Amino acid sequence: MRSFVRQVCFLPLLFCLWATPVVVLAEAALTAPINVLNNTLNIVPTIRPLALMLQPLGMQLPKTLVPAGVSPHDFSLRASHIRRLREADLVLWLGPELEPYLASAMAQVPAHKQLVLSSIDTGNGWQQHPWTSPDYLFHSVQKVSQALVLLMAAQPREAQAIAIHFIAFSKQWRASTNTMRGRLKQQQQQLSQQQQGYIVYHDAINGFEGYFGLSHIARFTDANDHAPGAKRLAQIAQLAGEGKVACVLVDHEARHKLIDAVLGPHIKRISIDILALKSDNLEAYMAGFENAILACNS
């Protein structure tokens, strides 16, 4: 194969790669995790969906600040957590509006050592759980890759690997989400023909729904997990009585006794993993939501 030199621009006005040849460099960069980065960079993501953003860039998943199984709604900051934040090379968090419990501690962390991943809303209404949106995840991975490239300025080989990983991720992400869109559209048409829809226990997947043009017909709790009132419960019970509820999507905070009382035991319940505790990568995380909705009328 004839050798050639080609410029690969990674992220506008930020980073351009000179690869000789590009194909060889790309194959080498994508063959294994960038272990040297995991050894030299101390990255602290607050929750697991943010940690998963490092995986498509060739990095291993770091330990999150919020322990697995603990809801951010119930998390209490301790001295050990504050120490981790101060010692980090980079903290990935959602900002003071979505993670108010970190506001005081993060005010003591230099701006160049923190990356806020909540200010990239493109109008899809991500609200309290932006990480459920494929669009948000894509742009956040892009922002993380930019930050890592800057951090690795003294290690150009590793910076190149991050850039190439992002290019590969962007291509695969577009393909997988386009495939999901077709399947979900067909499923929604089937539910519509049956005059049915799905209910969510916790209104937390609006990012996913908004991206794919989906909508639930009712919810038990709002985005902040506030308990439902009697009027809302009566509306949900009426939908079930009219045969309009195909299933209810439940997360780790669902109160099944309440669901029994309102819907009865015969309505199908399908688990969703809002905090990505059971997912090892972003594609599997998105596929979990897709599979749950597709299973609603199966």
C-alpha positions as CSV (number, residue, x, y, z in Angstrom):
1,M,0.0,0.0,0.0
2,R,1.3,3.4,-1.0
3,S,2.2,5.5,2.0
4,F,0.6,8.9,2.3
5,V,0.2,11.8,4.7
6,R,-3.2,13.2,5.5
7,Q,-4.5,15.7,8.0
8,V,-7.3,14.5,10.2
9,C,-9.0,17.4,12.0
10,F,-10.5,16.5,15.4
11,L,-13.0,18.9,16.7
12,P,-13.1,22.4,15.0
13,L,-10.2,24.7,15.8
14,L,-8.9,22.4,18.5
15,F,-6.9,19.4,17.4
16,C,-5.6,18.2,14.0
17,L,-3.8,14.9,13.5
18,W,-1.0,14.3,11.0
19,A,-1.2,10.5,10.4
20,T,1.2,8.5,8.2
21,P,-0.7,6.5,7.1
22,V,-4.0,7.4,8.8
23,V,-5.4,3.8,8.5
24,V,-2.5,2.3,10.3
25,L,-2.6,4.9,13.1
26,A,-6.4,4.4,13.5
27,E,-6.1,0.6,13.7
28,A,-3.3,0.8,16.3
29,A,-5.2,3.3,18.4
30,L,-8.4,1.3,18.5
31,T,-6.8,-2.1,19.5
32,A,-6.6,-1.6,23.2
33,P,-7.6,0.7,26.1
34,I,-5.2,3.6,26.7
35,N,-3.8,2.2,29.9
36,V,-1.2,4.9,30.3
37,L,-4.0,7.5,30.7
38,N,-5.6,5.5,33.4
39,N,-2.3,5.4,35.2
40,T,-1.5,9.1,34.9
41,L,-4.8,10.8,35.0
42,N,-7.1,10.9,38.0
43,I,-10.6,11.4,36.6
44,V,-13.6,11.6,38.9
45,P,-17.0,11.3,37.3
46,T,-19.8,11.9,39.8
47,I,-22.3,9.2,38.4
48,R,-21.9,6.2,36.3
49,P,-23.4,7.6,33.1
50,L,-20.6,10.2,33.1
51,A,-18.1,7.5,33.7
52,L,-19.3,5.5,30.7
53,M,-18.3,8.5,28.5
54,L,-14.7,7.5,28.9
55,Q,-15.1,4.0,27.6
56,P,-15.6,5.0,23.9
57,L,-12.4,7.0,24.1
58,G,-10.4,3.9,24.9
59,M,-10.2,4.3,28.7
60,Q,-11.2,2.1,31.5
61,L,-14.1,3.1,33.7
62,P,-13.0,5.1,36.8
63,K,-14.7,4.9,40.2
64,T,-17.6,7.3,40.5
65,L,-18.1,9.7,43.3
66,V,-21.6,8.6,44.0
67,P,-21.4,4.9,45.0
68,A,-23.2,2.3,42.9
69,G,-26.7,1.7,44.0
70,V,-27.0,5.1,45.7
71,S,-29.4,7.6,44.1
72,P,-28.1,11.1,43.6
73,H,-31.3,12.2,45.3
74,D,-30.1,10.6,48.5
75,F,-26.3,11.1,48.3
76,S,-24.6,12.9,51.2
77,L,-21.1,14.3,50.6
78,R,-18.4,13.2,53.1
79,A,-14.9,14.3,53.8
80,S,-13.4,11.4,51.7
81,H,-15.5,12.6,48.8
82,I,-14.3,16.1,49.1
83,R,-10.7,14.9,49.2
84,R,-11.2,12.9,45.9
85,L,-12.6,16.0,44.2
86,R,-9.6,18.1,45.3
87,E,-7.1,15.5,44.2
88,A,-8.7,14.9,40.8
89,D,-7.0,16.0,37.5
90,L,-10.5,16.3,36.1
91,V,-14.0,16.1,37.7
92,L,-16.9,15.3,35.4
93,W,-20.1,16.6,36.9
94,L,-23.6,18.0,36.0
95,G,-23.2,21.4,37.5
96,P,-24.8,23.1,40.6
97,E,-28.3,23.0,39.3
98,L,-28.5,19.3,38.8
99,E,-26.0,18.4,41.6
100,P,-26.5,21.0,44.2
101,Y,-24.9,18.8,46.9
102,L,-21.6,19.4,45.1
103,A,-21.8,23.2,44.6
104,S,-19.8,24.2,47.7
105,A,-17.1,21.5,47.3
106,M,-16.7,22.2,43.5
107,A,-16.3,25.9,44.2
108,Q,-13.0,25.0,45.8
109,V,-11.9,23.0,42.7
110,P,-10.0,25.1,40.0
111,A,-12.1,25.7,36.9
112,H,-9.6,24.0,34.6
113,K,-10.0,20.8,36.7
114,Q,-13.7,20.5,36.3
115,L,-15.9,19.8,33.3
116,V,-19.6,20.7,33.6
117,L,-21.7,18.5,31.4
118,S,-25.1,20.1,31.8
119,S,-24.8,23.3,29.7
120,I,-25.1,21.7,26.2
121,D,-28.9,21.4,25.9
122,T,-29.9,21.8,22.3
123,G,-33.6,22.4,23.1
124,N,-34.7,18.8,23.8
125,G,-35.8,19.5,27.3
126,W,-33.4,17.1,29.1
127,Q,-34.3,18.5,32.5
128,Q,-33.2,16.5,35.5
129,H,-31.8,13.4,33.7
130,P,-29.9,14.7,30.6
131,W,-27.8,11.6,30.3
132,T,-30.7,9.6,29.0
133,S,-30.5,11.5,25.7
134,P,-28.4,10.1,22.9
135,D,-27.8,13.6,21.7
136,Y,-26.6,14.7,25.1
137,L,-24.3,11.7,25.4
138,F,-22.7,12.3,22.0
139,H,-22.0,16.0,22.7
140,S,-20.7,15.2,26.2
141,V,-18.3,12.5,24.9
142,Q,-17.1,15.1,22.5
143,K,-16.5,17.6,25.3
144,V,-14.8,15.0,27.4
145,S,-12.5,14.1,24.5
146,Q,-11.6,17.8,24.0
147,A,-10.7,18.1,27.7
148,L,-8.6,15.0,27.7
149,V,-6.7,16.1,24.6
150,L,-5.8,19.3,26.3
151,L,-4.8,17.4,29.5
152,M,-2.6,15.1,27.4
153,A,-0.8,17.9,25.5
154,A,2.6,16.6,26.8
155,Q,1.7,13.1,25.5
156,P,0.8,13.6,21.8
157,R,0.5,9.9,21.1
158,E,-2.1,9.4,23.7
159,A,-3.9,12.6,22.6
160,Q,-4.0,11.2,19.1
161,A,-5.5,7.9,20.3
162,I,-8.3,9.8,22.1
163,A,-9.1,11.8,19.0
164,I,-9.2,8.7,16.8
165,H,-11.4,6.9,19.3
166,F,-13.9,9.7,19.2
167,I,-14.0,9.7,15.4
168,A,-14.8,6.0,15.5
169,F,-17.4,6.5,18.2
170,S,-19.2,9.2,16.4
171,K,-19.6,7.1,13.3
172,Q,-20.9,4.1,15.3
173,W,-23.2,6.2,17.4
174,R,-24.9,7.7,14.4
175,A,-25.5,4.3,12.9
176,S,-26.8,2.7,16.1
177,T,-29.2,5.5,17.0
178,N,-30.5,5.6,13.4
179,T,-31.3,1.9,13.7
180,M,-33.0,2.4,17.0
181,R,-35.1,5.2,15.6
182,G,-36.6,2.9,12.9
183,R,-37.4,0.1,15.4
184,L,-39.0,2.5,17.9
185,K,-41.1,4.2,15.3
186,Q,-42.5,0.9,14.2
187,Q,-43.3,-0.1,17.8
188,Q,-45.0,3.2,18.5
189,Q,-47.2,2.7,15.5
190,Q,-48.2,-0.7,16.7
191,L,-49.1,0.7,20.2
192,S,-51.1,3.5,18.6
193,Q,-53.1,1.1,16.5
194,Q,-53.9,-0.8,19.7
195,Q,-54.9,2.6,21.3
196,Q,-52.3,1.9,24.0
197,G,-49.2,3.5,25.5
198,Y,-46.7,3.0,28.3
199,I,-46.5,4.5,31.7
200,V,-43.2,5.4,33.5
201,Y,-42.9,5.2,37.2
202,H,-40.3,7.9,37.4
203,D,-40.3,10.6,34.8
204,A,-36.6,10.3,34.1
205,I,-36.2,9.2,30.5
206,N,-37.5,12.3,28.8
207,G,-34.1,12.8,27.1
208,F,-34.4,9.4,25.4
209,E,-38.1,10.0,24.6
210,G,-37.5,13.5,23.2
211,Y,-34.7,12.3,20.9
212,F,-36.8,9.5,19.4
213,G,-40.1,11.3,19.4
214,L,-41.6,9.1,22.1
215,S,-43.9,10.0,24.9
216,H,-45.4,8.2,27.9
217,I,-49.2,8.5,28.6
218,A,-48.7,8.9,32.4
219,R,-46.2,8.9,35.2
220,F,-46.3,8.1,38.9
221,T,-43.5,10.5,40.1
222,D,-42.0,13.5,38.5
223,A,-38.4,14.1,37.5
224,N,-37.5,15.0,41.2
225,D,-39.2,11.8,42.4
226,H,-42.0,13.7,44.2
227,A,-44.8,11.4,45.3
228,P,-48.0,11.4,43.1
229,G,-51.2,13.0,44.4
230,A,-54.6,11.3,44.5
231,K,-55.7,13.0,41.3
232,R,-52.8,11.6,39.3
233,L,-53.3,8.1,40.7
234,A,-56.9,8.2,39.8
235,Q,-56.1,9.2,36.2
236,I,-53.6,6.4,36.0
237,A,-56.2,3.9,37.3
238,Q,-58.7,5.1,34.8
239,L,-56.2,4.6,31.9
240,A,-55.7,1.0,33.1
241,G,-59.4,0.4,33.5
242,E,-59.9,1.5,29.9
243,G,-57.2,-0.9,28.7
244,K,-54.9,1.8,27.5
245,V,-51.8,0.8,29.5
246,A,-49.6,-1.7,27.7
247,C,-46.9,-1.7,30.4
248,V,-45.2,0.4,33.1
249,L,-41.5,1.1,33.0
250,V,-40.0,0.8,36.5
251,D,-36.6,1.9,37.9
252,H,-34.8,1.1,41.1
253,E,-36.9,3.6,43.1
254,A,-40.3,2.2,42.1
255,R,-42.8,1.4,44.8
256,H,-44.4,-1.8,43.6
257,K,-47.1,-1.9,46.3
258,L,-48.3,1.4,45.0
259,I,-48.3,0.1,41.4
260,D,-50.3,-2.9,42.6
261,A,-52.8,-0.7,44.3
262,V,-53.3,1.5,41.2
263,L,-52.8,-0.8,38.3
264,G,-53.2,-4.2,39.7
265,P,-50.8,-7.1,39.2
266,H,-51.7,-7.9,35.6
267,I,-50.0,-4.9,33.9
268,K,-46.6,-5.8,32.6
269,R,-43.7,-4.2,34.4
270,I,-40.4,-3.7,32.6
271,S,-37.3,-2.6,34.4
272,I,-35.1,0.3,33.2
273,D,-31.6,1.2,34.4
274,I,-31.7,5.0,34.7
275,L,-28.3,5.2,36.5
276,A,-26.6,2.8,34.1
277,L,-25.6,0.4,37.0
278,K,-26.0,-2.6,34.7
279,S,-24.3,-1.2,31.6
280,D,-20.7,-1.4,30.6
281,N,-20.9,1.0,27.7
282,L,-23.1,3.8,26.3
283,E,-24.5,1.7,23.5
284,A,-25.7,-1.0,25.9
285,Y,-27.1,1.7,28.1
286,M,-29.2,3.1,25.3
287,A,-30.2,-0.3,24.1
288,G,-31.6,-1.0,27.6
289,F,-34.2,1.7,27.1
290,E,-34.9,0.7,23.6
291,N,-35.4,-3.0,24.6
292,A,-37.7,-2.0,27.5
293,I,-40.0,0.0,25.2
294,L,-39.9,-2.6,22.5
295,A,-40.9,-5.2,25.0
296,C,-44.0,-3.2,26.0
297,N,-46.3,-4.8,23.5
298,S,-44.5,-8.1,22.9
